[in-house]
Amino acid sequence: MRLPTNDASSKSRALAETILDKIGVTSKPGRKFFISILHLFLALRGRFTFKGMERYGSYSEKSYRLQFEKGFDFLQFNLELSKQHLSGHCILAFDPSYLPKSGKKTPHLDKFWSGCLGKAVKGIEIGGLGVVDIEHNTAFSLEAVQTPCQAELTAKGQSLVDHYAKIITDRKAELQAISRYLAVDGYFSKKSFVDQVVEQAGLHLISKLRKDANLKYLYKGPKKPGRGRPKRFDGKIYLAKLDKRRFKKVHQDEEAIIYELICYSVGLGRDIKLAYVEFLDEGKATGRHALFYATDLTLSSYCIYRYYKARFQIEFLFRDAKQHTGLTHSQSRSENKLHFHFNTALTAVGVAKAAHYLKLDKEDRQAFSLSDIKTAYFNELMVDLFLSNFQIDPNLEKNKSIILKLLNFGKIRA
């Protein structure tokens, strides 16, 4: 016996069915499994292993193993999800994320950088490609791709940065349909990465420079008569003692003062739009500053600063998936199963946001709480189990208020 159709999961089920219709998934068993696994990842308590899925789900452990091996086009699903539920003001974001993992047979096991630990540790890594909505200030996952170990990259003649760039360039047609701008952290301010993203993927990069970056003023004076190459540069930019007369002040609020300049980056080998940001605390100087830039010379410095700040939403996406949808729990040793698990965990977060957060008016929204959504899904799973086994009619008036109380049990904001 099922709960009435106004239960929590009916929104995400209807949403997933609509998107599967759009992307042309017609196989009934495939559709049924994918919808059930999204619901399960938002309801399951404990470890997200195949045995754990069997305990809470409607399939056997073997069925989950076989279905995870088949794979799914998560990129197309998440593209359609983002098109339907995000505003038109979006940017792309890319960020690697370390995942703890052991086992001699685990694919691509190596030492990867962990931002939390501040050092390289044994495990695996995924490169997370996402879309950030500037108006709603939230991020959806597009696809997560596991990073090969160093030995495999060396055998292919690739560097780690080349691998990251290839993830972008291989999906350039889909990404260009969402946004022209890709925001990444300062690690990616390398000539090899910037050149591939700009020239091969056709995207503009927004990132951060070191505080000792080698920058030069562009010469704007009159051309000297006679033979020889025209003068291109007009001296080095000394960031420790900045000449603000040569910069243009474009924005000031209680948090920051923004100056802009088109200059030449020696490290990147190209002209860039530089946003020099001085941070304030309630309008008072803090002495802190940062250098942001874009390869699009027409983009305003305020937008560069705003887009880079919004990039951090992809970190919250990883956090929610690690805490609530079992991103780090897979015990599989198959590359296909791991890929399915990682992307299901991240996609489930996006589906929950679309179904239960973005549907609300901005005035009615509070902070997004995946914990509350998971509690509602788990309560629904348990209530439905009791109703089915005890043959209780949920449509009786005397049962409706009690069932609603049970569904909200344990929620932070009931």
N, C-alpha and C positions, 0 to 999 in steps of 0.2 A: 504494500500500500504506500503510494507516494504522497508527499506533502503537497499542499496546494501550490499552484504555479507562481505565487508571489514570494516563494522562498528565495534565499540569498543566491543560490547557485543557478537559478533559472535565468538570471541576467547574463552571467558569463556563458552559459550553455547557448542561449539564443545568439549572443555575440559571436561565439566561435562558429556556430552553424552558418551564420550569414557570411562570414569571411571565407569559410570552406567552399561555399557556393560561388563566391567571387573568384577564387583562385582555381576553381575547376576540380576540386577533389570530389569525385562521384562514388568511389568505393564505399559501400555502406559499412563494412567491417572496419575500414580505415578511419572513417569519420567517427564511428562510435567509439573506437579506441582513443582517438586523439582528444575528443571532448571529455571522455572519462578520465584520462590521465591529467588534463589540465585541472579538472575538478579535484582529483585526488591530491595533486601537489598543493592545492590550497586548503585541503582538509586534513592531511595526514599529520599525525603526531609521532615523534620519535625519529628514527633513522630512515632515510629515504633509500633503502636498499630494496632489491627485488622481493625479498622475503617480507620486508615491512609493507611493501605495496600489496602483496597478497593478503596480508592480515586485514587491511582496511579497504582494499579495492574489490572489484567484481571479477578479476581475472586470476589465473594461477600464476605462480612464480615463473614457470616455463613460458607462458604466454607473454609476460612482460619482457622476458629476455629476447624472445623471437621478434616481438614488435619493435623493441628498441634497436635491434640490429637492422631492420628494414630502412629506417631513416625517414625524414620528412623535410619538406622545403620550408624551413623556418623563415628564411629571408623574405619569401613572397608573402607568407602569412603575416609577418610583422610589418611589412611594407603596407599591406592593405589595412592592417589595424591602425597604423599611424596616420594613414590618409583619411580614415573615417573619423578619428577621434581627436587629432591634434589640430591646432590652428595652422594657418599658412605660414606663420613666422617661426621657422624651425632652422636649426643647424645640425650638422652631423658631428658626432664625437667618437673618438677611438681611444681606448685605454686598455693595456694589458692588466690582468689580475692574477696573482699567485693563488694556487689552491694546494693545500697540503695533501700529499698522496705518497704511498709507499708501495712496495711489491716489486719483485724482480721482473715480472712480466708486464708491468704497466707501460703502455706506449708513451714515448716521448718524456720519460722520467729523466730529470736532470736538476741542476741547481738553477733556480730562478730568483729574481729579486723580489723580496717581500717588503712592501712599504711599511707595514705594521711593525715588523721586526728590525727594519733598517739594515738588512743584509741579505745576501743570497743564500737560500736554504733549499734542501732537497724537496722536490715535489713536481708539480706540473703547472702550466700557465695557459690561460686563454686570452686571446685578443678579442676584446668586446667592442663590437661596432654598434652604435646606437644613434638615436635621433633625439634631440633636445628641443622641447617646445619652449620658446622664449616667453610667450604670453602666459602660459600655464606654469612655467618654471618646473618642469618635470621631464623625465627621460623614459623612453621606451627602448628596449633592445631590438636590434635588427638581426644580428647573428653573432655567435661566439665561435671562434676558430681556435683549436688547440695549437700551441706553439711547438714546433719540432725541437728536439734536443740539439745541442751544439754539434755533435758528431754528424747528425743528419744534415744540418745546414752546411757544414764544411764539405760534405760529400757532394752537395748540390752546387757548391761554389757561391753560396749566399751568406750574407751577414744577417744578424737578427733584425736590423733595421730594414734590410731588403725584404725580409719575410713580412714584416708589418706593412710595408708599402704595397706589397703584392696583394694583400688582403683588400686594400682599397682599390687598386687598379683593376683587379679581377671583377669587381662589382660596380664599376664606374657608371654603367648605364642606369642601373637602379638607383644609385646614390645621387646622380645628377638630377633625377626627377624630384628629389626631396629638397635639396639645397645646394648652393654653390660653395658653401663654407664648411670646412672641417676644422674643428677645434681639438687640439691635443696639448699635452703638457710640455714643459720645457725640454724634456729628454729628446723629443723629436725635432728639435731645432738643429737639424743636421742637413747639410747640403744634399746628400744622397736621397734622403727621405723627401725633402721639400721639392726637389726637382722631379721626382717620380710622381708625386701627388699632383703637382701643378701642371706638368707637361704631359703626363700619360693619362692621369685620371680626369684632368680638366677641372679640378677644384681649386679653390683658394684656401690657403692655410692660415689659421689663427693660432698663435702660440706665445710663448714667453721666452725672453732672452736672459742670459746671465747678466749680472750687474757690472761685469767687466767686459762686456761684448765689444768687439772691435767694429766701430761704426765710423762713417765718414760723411761730412756735409757734401751735398751736391753743389757744384759751381753753377751760379745763375747770372754771372756777370757777362759783360760784352765779349764777343769773340775777338781774339787778337788777329791782326792782319798777317798775311804771309802763310808759308807752308807749315805743315806739322799737324799733329793730332790736336783737336780742340781740348781745352782743359775740362776735365770731368769732375774732379773733386776739389773741395775747398777746405781741406784740413780735417783732422781727426776730432771726433766728438769726445770730450773729456767728461765722462759721466759722473766722476767724483766731484767735479766742480762745473756743473752744467751752466752753459751760457743761455739763459732763458730768453734772451733777446732774439735768438734765432729760432725759437719755438713759438707756436701759436697756442694760447690758452683757449680751450674749447668748452670746458665744463668745470663747474665747481658745485659741490653740495656738502652736506655734513660729514660725508665719508671720504671724499677724495677730490683732488684737483687734477685735471687731465690736460696735458700739453701734447701737441702733435707735430710731427715733422716727417717729410719724405726724405729718406737718407739711404745710404748704401751700406749693406752688411757685408763685411769682408768674408766672414765665415760661411754665409749662405751664397755669396757671389751674385747678389741681385739687389735691386732697389726694393725697399720695404716701406710700409706706412708704420711709423713708430708712435706708440702711445706711451708717454712718460707719465706715470701715475704717482702722485704724492698722497699718501694715506693720512686721513684726519680722524680724530676722535672727538665727535660732537663739535666739529668745526675747528678744533685745535690741532696744531702740527704734532705729528708723532715721530718725525725723523725717518720714517720708513718710506721706501719707494719701490716701484717695480717697472720693468720694461716689457710691454706687450707689443705685438706687431701682427700685421696681416700682409699677405702678398698682393692683395687687392689695394692698389694705391688710391682708389676712389672711396673706400669704406671709411666712415667717420671714426675717429679715435674713441668716441664714446661707445659706439657699437662694438669696437674691438674689445674694449674693457668689459662691456656687458656680456658679450658672447663668451669671452673666456671665463667669466665668473659662472655663467650658466653651464659650462662644460662639466662642472663638478657634480651635476645631477647624475651623471653616469656612475659616480662613486656610490651614491645613495642606492642606485639600482643594484649594484653588486652587493652592497651591505644587506639590503632586504632579501636578496636571493640566498645569501649565505646564512642569514639568521632564520628565515621562515620557509623557504622552498627547497632546502636541501642541496644547494649548489655544490657543497663540498662533501656530500655523503656517498656518492657513487663508489661501489666496490668493484665495478666491472673492469675487465682487462682488455676489452674490445674498443678500438678507436671509434667505431660507429656507435656503439652503445654510450660511450662517454659523450660524444657529440650530441646525441639525442637528449641525454640527461641534462647537460649544461644548458642547452637551448630551451628545454622544457621548463627548467627552473626559472630562467630569465623571462621567458614568454609568459609564464603564469603571473609574474609580477605585473607585466604590462596589461594583461587581460583584467586583472583585479583593479588596476587604476582606471582603465577605460569603463568598466562596468559599474564601479562603486564610487569613484572619485570625480572623474571628469564629467560624469552625467549631471552632477550637482551644479547649481549656479555658483558663481564665484563668491557671492555674499554668504552662501550657506556652507562653504567649505571650511573645514578645520584642517589641521595637519594630517597628511595621509598616514593612516595607520593600518599596515598590513596585518599586524597582530590581531586587531579587531575583526578584520575580514576572515582570517584563518579561524578565529574562535567561532564565528557565525557558521562557517562551513563545517567545522567539526561538530558543533552542536546539531546542525541539520542532519549530518550523517548518523549520529547516535539516535536522535529523535525518530528519524525515519526507520532505523533498525528496530526500535521498540514498537513503533506503530505497526510495522509489518509483522512482527512475531506475535504480538498480542492482539492483532486484528482490531485495532482501535480506529474509529472513523475520525479523521482530523477535521472534517467539515461540520461536525456538530458544534453548536454555539457554545456549549459548556466547555468544550475542549480547546477552542480557538485561543482564548486568552492564556490558558495554561501552556499551550504549545509555544506561543509567542514569548512567554516568560522563559521557557527552557531554551529557545533559540538565542536569546540575549544573555544567557547565563555566562558570567565570566568576562564579558566585554568591558573594556575600559570606558567607552562611551556608549552606554546602553540607551 
